[in-house]
Amino acid sequence: MPAAVITRPSRTANAGAGAVPRRRTRVLALSEARWAGAALALFLLALPLQLAGAPGWAWGPLYALVYAAGGWEPALSGLRELREKVLDVDLLMIVAALGAASIGQVMDGALLIVIFATSGALEALATARTQDAVRGLLDLAPATATRVVEGGEESVATEDLTVGDVIHVRPGERVGADGRVVGGASEVDQATITGEPLPVAKEPGDEVFAGTLNGTGTLRVAVERDASDSVIARIVAMTEEASRTKAPTQLFIEKVEQRYSLGMVAATLAVFLVPLGFGDDVTGSLLRAMTFMIAASPCAVVLATMPPLLSAMANAGRHGVLVKSAVVMERLGQADAVALDKTGTLTEGTPRVTAVRPLAGAGMSEDSLLASAAAAEHPSEHPLARAVVDAAQARGLTLSQAEDFSSAPGTGVVATVDGHRITVGSPARLLRDTPASAGAAAVLVAGELEEGGCTAVVVLRDGVPVGVLGIADRIRHDAARTVASLARLTGSSPMLLTGDNLRAADRLAAEAGITDVRAGLLPQDKADAVREGEQAGHKVLVLGDGVNDAPALAAAHIGIAMGKAGSDLALETADAVVIRDELATVPAVVALSRAARRLVVQNLVIAGVFISVLVVWDLVGHLPLPLGVLGHEGSTVVVGLNGLRLLRDSAWQRAARQGGAPEPAPSRSAASAASAASAG
């Protein structure tokens, strides 16, 4: 086990030296955001003036600017779609807004413009932030590498490396290319690629990946892939491809958007033209047509969909789940299969001592064995060393001062503690030169611990094995309950997708109640497993946290990232984020999504009844314009208030009961959730 200092950041601290450099598109760099902001500001200036009874010349021009600022982009986009013989709802909303203005309902039309402009800006921002994270991933791979040449070394750009070159990787550096070790020994942190929680020992013949972080040893690596074909480059390509090819999701009402839009336009024209054919005057026909357009306007239908979903989003956010859009909230309830990452998702992502096993006849108790090992490990910054020291401190043990400390990459540490030479490290390395009689018991205990999915660490005192420590990543306390709840909600058993070894994966799966285990997977393997499920007709929900999970998160029907331990790429690629890493909130938010979908259906029925009555009245009889506006606005208010029911804490509590999650204290506020998000 190497000691000395490893510059690797913790899995929960993405801002360190090993983190993906963060690229952030500024909100105002997006034209959609600038125009939406201008429209909203102008609306907020005009509305108080109108409500205060100011003359029309004071607020009328402001509303006109709202229409221009918020409406020109969707209008232009809608006209382009119309040129392709597609009538989208954006253009219909612009027409409805202008129709409202033409008969005096200027404020209603302006509000509609602001809502659509803001929605478009949020969608553009989400797309830009995802692209930022994908591009930032490329910065994991170093820009230069040290190439070994005849007579010395030279620094070259990594894209200039060719297959067969040999590069020199010094302690603390990132590996410059995918290849195979041909000299030296070290431990490499490859969590960004495989998700393994601990650095992996590397020696001649072992494969290494570009962008992974070297430990305390020195490596010589023969390049086996061009930079454009490295695993990191392929993760970027797969994530971008999956994001592009994921079928664009439409909200429930948008599934009938084309037919409704075309029908409404045709009907409005008919209401205007038919009376003219029977001798009606133009003004009367236009007034009837505008009344019809207002009555049949899809405002209530749009609000039938959005308030339940937005209310559910706000409620989920208060309870620790950030859902990025209304589309995502709708999709959550559709999931019928679940794939879970292991390290940092089902587990805490931090190694802990789970077994302390003194050997018979060694004359040491558990505490004395752990204290000796922790004293020797104390100068080391290796994750396993930290786990041993933390375990000793948790027991309140007093640690002696270590002297003559040294370490060897991939082997272990050696130090003098209380006059004894204490060695702590890999059984495979340390027990090779130990007499069979002395090491047999240690080999047996280490084998038992490794069979159970632990990393075994042997402790020698003056060259004689005295005990073995078992170290493993600890499962989250709510993992088993979450797995059971998701299985009940989706009707299928979740599967475990991990880059870790099969033995560790099986151990954790048994604790979590998962039977479908797929271990040793690279990022493309995880994405392939998700695609298999999608091709089989399932709507797969993926829960992960690392860079290596990003392609699977992008390929899934819905992707959820863990907020505290999650990498920037996972957080940006995912559709939703569990802010406080509380697994039990995942089934709760799925249940809340299903409740929102039920409310959407209720609202659509209410809106449909109102629109039908008003339209029939206008066509068969004579619907007075004020009554048409009142009915239109009334239906909008009714469906809006009905959708807001999901803002209440009781809605989350019901969803938590259905999902099997614990009900959080009602005093938990949005401010505390935001604080937790910042901490994560």
C-alpha positions in Angstrom: 0.0 0.0 0.0 1.7 3.2 -1.0 2.1 6.0 1.5 3.5 9.5 1.0 1.1 12.0 -0.6 -1.4 11.2 -3.3 -2.8 14.3 -4.9 -6.1 12.6 -5.8 -9.1 14.6 -4.5 -11.8 12.8 -2.6 -14.8 11.6 -4.5 -16.9 14.3 -2.6 -14.6 17.2 -3.5 -14.7 17.8 -7.2 -13.0 21.1 -7.0 -9.5 19.6 -6.3 -6.6 19.0 -8.5 -8.2 15.9 -10.0 -11.5 17.4 -10.8 -12.9 18.1 -14.3 -12.2 21.8 -15.0 -15.6 23.6 -14.8 -16.8 25.4 -17.9 -20.0 27.4 -17.4 -21.9 29.2 -20.1 -23.1 32.5 -18.7 -26.9 32.9 -18.6 -26.8 36.2 -20.4 -24.5 34.7 -23.1 -27.6 33.0 -24.5 -29.8 35.2 -26.7 -32.9 33.3 -25.6 -32.2 34.3 -22.0 -31.5 37.9 -22.8 -34.8 38.3 -24.8 -36.8 36.4 -22.1 -35.3 38.6 -19.4 -36.1 41.8 -21.3 -39.7 40.6 -21.9 -40.2 39.8 -18.2 -38.7 43.1 -17.1 -41.0 45.1 -19.5 -44.0 43.1 -18.3 -43.2 43.8 -14.7 -43.0 47.5 -15.5 -46.3 47.6 -17.5 -48.5 45.5 -15.2 -48.4 47.8 -12.1 -49.0 50.8 -14.3 -52.1 49.1 -15.8 -53.4 47.9 -12.4 -52.9 51.4 -11.0 -55.2 52.9 -13.6 -52.5 54.8 -15.6 -53.4 56.0 -19.1 -52.9 53.5 -21.9 -50.1 55.5 -23.4 -48.0 54.8 -20.3 -48.3 51.0 -20.3 -49.4 50.2 -23.9 -45.9 50.7 -25.5 -44.4 48.6 -22.8 -46.7 45.7 -23.6 -45.9 46.2 -27.3 -42.2 45.8 -26.4 -43.0 42.6 -24.4 -44.6 41.2 -27.5 -41.6 42.1 -29.6 -38.9 41.0 -27.2 -40.4 37.7 -26.2 -42.2 36.8 -29.3 -39.9 37.4 -32.3 -37.7 34.3 -31.8 -40.6 31.8 -31.3 -42.5 33.5 -34.1 -39.5 33.3 -36.5 -38.9 29.6 -35.5 -42.6 28.9 -36.0 -42.6 30.5 -39.4 -39.6 28.3 -40.4 -41.5 25.3 -39.2 -44.5 26.4 -41.1 -42.4 26.6 -44.2 -41.7 22.9 -43.7 -45.5 22.3 -43.4 -45.3 21.9 -39.6 -47.5 24.1 -37.3 -46.0 24.2 -33.8 -47.6 25.4 -30.6 -45.1 28.4 -30.3 -46.5 30.0 -33.4 -50.1 29.2 -32.3 -49.3 30.9 -28.9 -48.0 34.0 -30.8 -51.2 34.1 -32.9 -53.3 33.6 -29.8 -51.4 36.4 -28.0 -51.9 38.8 -30.9 -55.6 37.8 -31.1 -56.0 38.6 -27.5 -54.4 42.0 -28.0 -56.6 42.7 -31.0 -59.7 42.5 -28.8 -58.3 44.4 -25.9 -56.9 41.5 -23.8 -53.3 43.0 -24.0 -52.1 41.8 -20.6 -53.3 38.2 -21.2 -51.4 38.0 -24.4 -48.3 39.6 -22.9 -48.3 37.0 -20.0 -48.5 34.2 -22.5 -45.5 35.6 -24.4 -43.5 35.9 -21.2 -44.3 32.3 -20.2 -43.2 30.9 -23.5 -40.0 33.0 -23.8 -38.9 32.0 -20.3 -39.5 28.3 -21.0 -37.4 28.6 -24.2 -34.6 30.3 -22.3 -34.5 27.6 -19.6 -34.4 24.9 -22.2 -31.5 26.6 -24.0 -29.6 27.1 -20.7 -29.9 23.4 -19.8 -28.6 22.4 -23.3 -25.7 24.7 -23.0 -24.7 23.6 -19.5 -24.7 19.9 -20.6 -22.4 20.8 -23.6 -20.1 22.7 -21.2 -19.7 19.6 -19.0 -19.0 17.3 -21.9 -16.4 19.7 -23.3 -14.8 20.1 -19.9 -14.3 16.3 -19.6 -11.7 16.5 -22.4 -9.6 18.6 -20.0 -9.1 15.5 -17.8 -6.6 14.2 -20.4 -3.4 16.3 -20.1 -2.4 18.5 -23.0 1.2 17.3 -23.0 3.1 14.1 -22.2 6.7 13.1 -21.7 7.8 10.9 -24.5 10.8 8.7 -24.1 13.2 9.0 -27.1 16.6 7.8 -27.8 19.0 9.6 -25.6 16.4 11.2 -23.3 12.9 12.5 -23.1 10.8 15.2 -24.8 7.6 17.0 -24.0 5.0 16.6 -26.8 1.3 17.3 -27.2 -0.8 14.3 -26.4 -2.6 14.4 -29.8 0.9 13.9 -31.4 1.4 10.6 -29.6 1.2 7.6 -31.9 0.7 3.9 -31.1 4.0 2.4 -30.0 5.4 5.5 -28.3 6.5 5.2 -24.7 5.7 7.9 -22.3 7.0 8.6 -18.8 4.4 9.2 -16.1 5.7 10.8 -12.9 4.1 10.7 -9.5 1.0 12.8 -9.3 0.7 13.2 -13.1 -2.2 12.2 -15.2 -1.7 9.5 -17.8 -1.4 11.0 -21.2 -2.7 8.2 -23.4 -4.4 4.8 -23.2 -1.7 2.1 -23.1 0.1 -0.7 -21.2 2.7 -0.4 -18.5 6.1 -1.5 -19.6 8.2 -0.3 -16.7 7.8 0.8 -13.1 5.1 0.3 -10.5 2.5 2.5 -8.9 -1.2 2.8 -8.0 -3.5 4.7 -10.4 -6.8 6.3 -9.5 -9.1 5.4 -12.3 -12.4 6.2 -10.7 -13.2 8.6 -13.6 -13.2 5.6 -16.0 -14.2 2.5 -14.0 -15.8 3.9 -10.9 -13.6 1.8 -8.6 -13.4 3.5 -5.2 -9.7 2.8 -4.6 -6.5 3.3 -6.6 -5.5 0.2 -8.5 -2.0 -1.3 -8.4 -0.2 -1.1 -11.8 2.9 -3.0 -12.9 4.3 -4.1 -16.2 1.6 -5.7 -18.4 -1.3 -3.8 -16.8 -3.5 -1.5 -18.9 -3.9 2.2 -18.0 -6.2 4.9 -19.4 -5.7 8.5 -20.4 -6.8 11.0 -17.8 -6.4 8.7 -14.8 -4.2 9.9 -12.0 -0.9 8.3 -11.1 0.0 7.8 -7.5 3.4 7.8 -5.9 5.3 5.6 -8.3 6.8 6.1 -11.7 5.4 4.4 -14.8 6.5 3.9 -18.4 3.6 3.3 -20.6 3.5 2.1 -24.2 0.8 3.9 -26.1 -1.9 1.6 -27.6 -4.5 4.0 -28.8 -4.5 7.4 -30.6 -5.9 10.3 -28.6 -9.1 10.4 -30.6 -9.7 6.8 -29.7 -9.0 6.9 -26.0 -11.6 5.9 -23.4 -12.0 9.5 -22.3 -12.6 10.6 -25.9 -15.1 7.8 -26.4 -17.0 8.8 -23.2 -17.3 12.3 -24.7 -18.5 11.0 -28.0 -21.0 8.5 -26.5 -22.4 11.2 -24.2 -22.9 13.7 -27.0 -24.3 11.0 -29.3 -26.8 9.7 -26.7 -27.9 13.3 -25.9 -28.5 13.9 -29.6 -30.2 10.7 -30.4 -32.5 10.5 -27.3 -36.0 10.9 -28.7 -37.2 14.4 -28.0 -39.8 14.1 -25.3 -43.1 15.9 -25.5 -45.5 16.7 -22.7 -48.8 15.0 -22.8 -50.6 17.9 -24.5 -47.9 18.3 -27.1 -48.7 14.8 -28.5 -51.8 16.3 -30.0 -50.3 19.7 -30.7 -50.4 19.5 -34.5 -54.0 18.3 -34.8 -55.2 20.8 -32.3 -53.2 23.7 -33.8 -54.4 23.0 -37.3 -58.0 22.4 -36.2 -58.0 25.7 -34.2 -56.6 27.7 -37.1 -59.0 26.1 -39.6 -62.0 26.6 -37.3 -61.1 30.3 -36.6 -60.9 31.0 -40.3 -64.2 29.2 -40.9 -65.9 31.2 -38.1 -64.7 34.4 -39.8 -65.3 33.5 -43.4 -68.6 31.5 -43.3 -70.7 34.4 -41.9 -69.2 36.7 -44.5 -70.5 34.3 -47.2 -74.0 34.8 -45.8 -73.8 38.5 -45.8 -72.5 39.3 -42.3 -70.4 42.4 -41.8 -66.6 42.1 -41.5 -66.5 43.6 -38.0 -69.1 41.2 -36.6 -67.4 38.2 -38.2 -64.0 39.3 -37.0 -65.4 39.8 -33.5 -67.0 36.4 -33.5 -63.7 34.8 -34.8 -61.6 36.5 -32.2 -64.0 35.4 -29.5 -63.8 31.9 -30.9 -60.0 32.1 -30.8 -60.0 33.3 -27.2 -62.5 30.6 -26.2 -60.6 27.8 -28.0 -57.2 29.2 -27.1 -55.0 26.4 -25.6 -54.0 28.6 -22.6 -56.1 26.5 -20.2 -54.8 23.3 -21.9 -51.2 24.5 -21.5 -51.8 25.4 -17.9 -53.5 22.0 -17.4 -50.1 20.4 -18.0 -47.6 22.8 -16.5 -48.8 23.7 -13.0 -49.0 20.1 -11.7 -45.5 19.4 -13.2 -44.0 22.6 -12.0 -45.6 22.2 -8.5 -44.2 18.7 -8.3 -40.8 20.1 -9.3 -40.9 22.7 -6.6 -42.0 20.2 -4.0 -39.3 17.7 -4.9 -36.7 20.5 -4.8 -37.8 21.4 -1.2 -37.2 17.8 -0.2 -33.8 17.4 -1.9 -34.4 16.4 -5.5 -33.6 18.9 -8.2 -35.7 18.0 -11.3 -34.4 20.0 -14.3 -37.7 20.5 -16.3 -41.3 19.7 -16.5 -40.5 17.2 -19.3 -38.3 15.3 -16.8 -40.9 15.4 -14.1 -43.4 13.8 -16.6 -40.8 11.1 -17.7 -39.9 10.1 -14.1 -43.3 8.4 -13.6 -42.9 6.5 -16.9 -39.9 4.5 -15.8 -40.5 0.7 -15.6 -36.8 -0.5 -15.2 -34.0 0.8 -13.0 -30.2 0.5 -13.4 -28.0 1.6 -10.5 -24.3 2.4 -10.2 -22.4 1.0 -7.2 -19.6 3.2 -5.9 -20.9 6.6 -4.7 -24.5 5.7 -5.5 -25.5 2.6 -3.6 -22.4 3.0 -1.4 -20.9 6.0 0.3 -17.8 6.0 -1.9 -15.4 6.0 1.0 -13.4 2.9 2.2 -13.9 1.8 5.8 -12.5 -0.9 8.0 -15.1 -3.6 8.3 -13.1 -6.4 9.9 -10.1 -6.6 12.3 -8.8 -10.1 12.6 -5.8 -10.8 14.9 -4.1 -14.1 14.1 -4.1 -16.9 16.7 -0.9 -17.0 18.7 0.1 -13.5 17.7 -0.6 -12.1 21.2 -2.6 -9.1 19.9 -6.1 -8.0 20.5 -8.3 -6.2 17.9 -7.5 -2.9 19.4 -3.7 -3.4 19.7 -3.6 -4.7 16.1 -5.6 -1.8 14.8 -3.5 0.7 16.8 -0.3 -0.6 15.5 -1.5 -0.6 11.9 -2.9 2.9 12.2 0.3 4.2 13.8 2.3 2.9 10.9 -0.2 4.2 8.3 -0.6 7.6 9.9 2.0 9.5 7.8 0.3 8.1 4.6 -2.4 9.8 2.5 -3.5 6.7 0.7 -7.3 6.1 0.9 -6.8 2.7 2.6 -4.4 4.3 5.1 -6.9 6.9 5.9 -9.6 4.2 6.5 -7.3 2.4 9.0 -6.5 5.6 10.9 -10.1 6.7 10.9 -11.2 3.3 12.3 -8.6 3.6 15.1 -9.7 7.1 16.0 -13.4 6.0 16.0 -12.5 3.5 18.7 -10.7 6.1 20.7 -7.3 4.4 20.4 -4.1 6.2 21.2 -1.6 6.0 18.4 2.1 5.9 19.0 4.6 7.9 17.0 5.8 6.2 13.8 9.5 6.4 13.0 11.6 5.5 9.9 8.5 5.6 7.7 8.7 4.4 4.1 6.4 3.1 1.5 6.5 1.1 -1.8 3.8 1.6 -4.4 1.6 -1.4 -4.7 3.2 -3.1 -1.7 2.6 -1.2 1.5 4.2 0.9 4.3 6.9 0.2 6.8 7.5 2.1 10.0 8.9 1.6 13.5 6.2 1.7 16.2 7.0 1.2 19.9 10.3 -0.5 18.9 8.7 -3.0 16.5 9.0 -2.9 12.7 5.4 -2.8 11.5 4.6 -3.5 7.9 1.1 -3.0 6.5 0.1 -3.7 2.9 -0.9 -6.2 0.2 -1.1 -9.9 1.2 0.0 -10.9 -2.3 3.2 -8.9 -2.0 4.1 -9.1 1.7 3.4 -12.8 2.2 5.4 -14.0 -0.8 8.6 -14.1 1.2 7.1 -15.2 4.4 7.6 -18.9 5.4 4.5 -21.0 4.6 4.1 -22.0 8.2 4.0 -18.3 9.4 1.9 -17.0 6.6 -0.6 -19.8 6.1 -3.1 -18.4 8.6 -2.8 -14.9 7.2 -3.4 -16.2 3.7 -6.5 -18.1 4.8 -8.0 -15.1 6.7 -7.2 -12.7 3.8 -8.8 -15.1 1.4 -12.0 -15.3 3.5 -12.2 -11.5 3.6 -11.6 -11.1 -0.1 -14.3 -13.7 -0.9 -16.6 -11.5 1.1 -15.8 -8.6 -1.2 -13.4 -6.8 1.1 -9.9 -5.5 0.3 -7.5 -7.5 2.6 -4.6 -5.7 4.3 -2.1 -7.8 6.2 -0.1 -6.5 9.2 3.4 -7.8 10.0 5.3 -7.2 13.2 9.1 -7.7 12.9 8.4 -9.7 9.7 5.8 -12.0 11.2 2.1 -11.8 10.2 0.0 -10.8 13.3 -3.4 -10.0 11.7 -5.5 -9.0 8.7 -7.8 -6.0 8.2 -10.8 -6.0 5.9 -11.6 -2.7 4.2 -14.7 -2.1 2.0 -16.9 0.6 0.7 -20.0 0.8 3.0 -23.5 0.5 1.6 -25.8 3.5 2.2 -28.2 2.9 5.1 -31.3 3.4 2.8 -30.0 1.4 -0.2 -31.9 -1.8 0.5 -35.2 0.0 1.1 -34.7 2.1 -2.0 -34.1 -0.9 -4.2 -37.2 -2.6 -2.8 -39.3 0.5 -3.4 -38.1 0.9 -6.9 -38.8 -2.7 -7.7 -42.3 -2.3 -6.4 -43.0 0.9 -8.3 -41.6 -0.2 -11.6 -42.6 -3.9 -11.4 -39.1 -5.1 -12.2 -36.0 -5.8 -10.2 -33.2 -3.1 -10.5 -29.9 -4.1 -12.0 -26.4 -3.1 -10.8 -24.0 -1.7 -13.3 -20.4 -1.2 -12.0 -16.8 -1.0 -13.1 -15.8 -2.7 -9.9 -14.8 -6.4 -9.6 -17.5 -9.0 -9.5 -16.7 -10.2 -6.0 -17.2 -6.7 -4.5 -20.3 -6.2 -6.7 -21.9 -9.5 -5.6 -21.3 -8.7 -1.9 -23.0 -5.3 -2.2 -25.9 -6.6 -4.4 -26.7 -9.2 -1.7 -26.9 -6.5 0.9 -29.1 -4.3 -1.3 -31.4 -7.1 -2.6 -30.3 -6.9 -6.2 -30.0 -10.1 -8.3 -29.0 -8.8 -11.7 -25.3 -7.9 -11.3 -23.1 -6.7 -14.1 -19.5 -6.0 -13.0 -16.2 -5.0 -14.6 -18.0 -2.6 -17.0 -16.4 0.3 -18.8 -18.5 3.4 -19.6 -19.5 2.1 -23.0 -20.6 -1.2 -21.5 -22.9 0.6 -19.1 -24.4 2.6 -21.9 -24.9 -0.6 -24.0 -26.7 -2.3 -21.1 -29.1 0.7 -20.8 -29.7 0.7 -24.6 -30.4 -3.1 -24.5 -33.2 -2.3 -21.9 -34.5 0.5 -24.0 -34.5 -1.6 -27.2 -36.4 -4.3 -25.3 -39.2 -1.8 -24.8 -38.4 -0.6 -21.2 -38.1 3.0 -20.1 -34.9 2.8 -18.0 -34.1 5.0 -15.1 -30.4 5.2 -14.4 -29.0 6.4 -11.0 -25.2 7.2 -11.0 -22.6 9.7 -9.9 -19.4 9.5 -11.8 -17.9 10.5 -15.1 -18.1 6.9 -16.1 -21.8 6.9 -15.6 -22.4 9.9 -18.0 -23.0 7.9 -21.2 -25.5 5.6 -19.4 -27.3 8.7 -17.9 -27.5 10.3 -21.3 -28.7 7.1 -23.0 -31.4 6.4 -20.4 -35.1 7.4 -20.6 -34.4 9.3 -17.4 -31.0 9.9 -15.6 -30.6 10.8 -11.9 -27.2 11.9 -10.4 -26.1 11.9 -6.8 -25.5 15.6 -5.9 -22.8 15.5 -3.2 -20.5 12.8 -4.7 -21.5 13.4 -8.3 -19.0 14.6 -11.0 -19.8 17.8 -12.9 -20.4 15.7 -16.0 -22.9 13.4 -14.3 -24.7 16.4 -12.7 -25.0 18.2 -16.0 -25.9 15.1 -18.1 -28.5 13.8 -15.6 -32.1 14.9 -15.8 -32.5 15.2 -12.1 -30.1 15.5 -9.1 -30.5 14.0 -5.6 -29.1 17.0 -3.7 -28.4 15.5 -0.3 -27.6 12.0 -1.6 -30.7 10.6 0.1 -31.5 7.5 -2.0 -34.9 7.1 -0.5 -36.1 10.3 -2.2 -35.8 8.6 -5.6 -38.8 6.3 -5.3 -40.7 9.2 -3.7 -40.1 11.5 -6.6 -41.1 8.8 -9.0 -44.4 8.4 -7.1 -44.8 12.2 -7.1 -44.4 12.3 -10.9 -47.1 9.7 -11.2 -49.4 11.9 -9.0 -48.6 14.9 -11.3 -49.5 12.9 -14.4 -52.9 12.0 -12.8 -53.5 15.7 -12.1 -52.6 16.6 -15.7 -55.3 14.2 -17.0 -57.8 15.7 -14.6 -56.9 19.2 -15.7 -57.2 18.3 -19.4 -60.7 17.0 -18.8 -61.7 20.2 -17.0 -60.1 22.4 -19.7 -61.7 20.4 -22.4 -65.2 20.8 -20.9 -64.8 24.5 -20.6 -63.5 25.0 -24.1 -66.2 22.7 -25.6 -69.0 24.6 -23.8 -67.6 28.0 -24.9 -66.9 27.0 -28.4 -70.4 25.4 -28.9 -72.0 28.5 -27.4 -70.1 30.8 -29.8 -70.9 28.6 -32.8 -74.5 27.8 -32.1 -75.6 31.0 -30.4 -73.9 34.3 -29.7 -71.2 34.2 -27.0 -70.7 37.7 -25.7 -67.0 38.6 -25.8 -66.7 39.5 -22.0 -68.4 36.2 -21.1 -66.0 34.3 -23.5 -63.0 36.0 -21.9 -64.4 35.3 -18.4 -65.0 31.6 -19.3 -61.5 31.3 -20.8 -59.9 33.0 -17.8 -62.0 31.0 -15.4 -61.0 27.7 -16.8 -57.4 28.8 -16.7 -57.7 29.7 -13.0 -59.4 26.4 -12.1 -56.9 24.2 -13.7 -54.0 26.3 -12.4 -55.3 26.1 -8.8 -55.9 22.4 -9.2 -52.3 21.9 -10.3 -50.9 23.8 -7.4 -52.2 21.2 -5.0 -48.9 19.4 -5.5 -47.1 22.2 -3.7 -48.3 21.1 -0.4 -46.1 19.0 2.0 -48.9 16.4 2.2 -48.4 15.7 -1.5 -44.7 14.8 -0.8 -45.7 12.8 2.3 -48.2 10.7 0.2 -45.5 10.1 -2.5 -43.0 9.2 0.2 -45.4 6.6 1.6 -46.0 5.2 -1.8 -42.3 5.1 -2.6 -41.3 3.8 0.8 -39.2 6.8 1.7 -39.1 8.4 5.2 -41.1 11.5 5.6 -38.8 14.4 6.3 -39.6 16.9 9.0 -42.1 19.5 7.7 -39.8 22.3 8.9 -37.3 21.5 6.2 -37.3 24.5 4.0 -36.2 25.4 0.5 -33.4 27.5 2.1 -32.0 24.4 3.8 -32.2 22.4 0.6 -30.3 25.2 -1.2 -27.7 25.1 1.5 -27.3 21.4 1.1 -27.0 21.8 -2.6 -24.1 24.3 -2.1 -22.4 22.0 0.3 -22.6 19.2 -2.3 
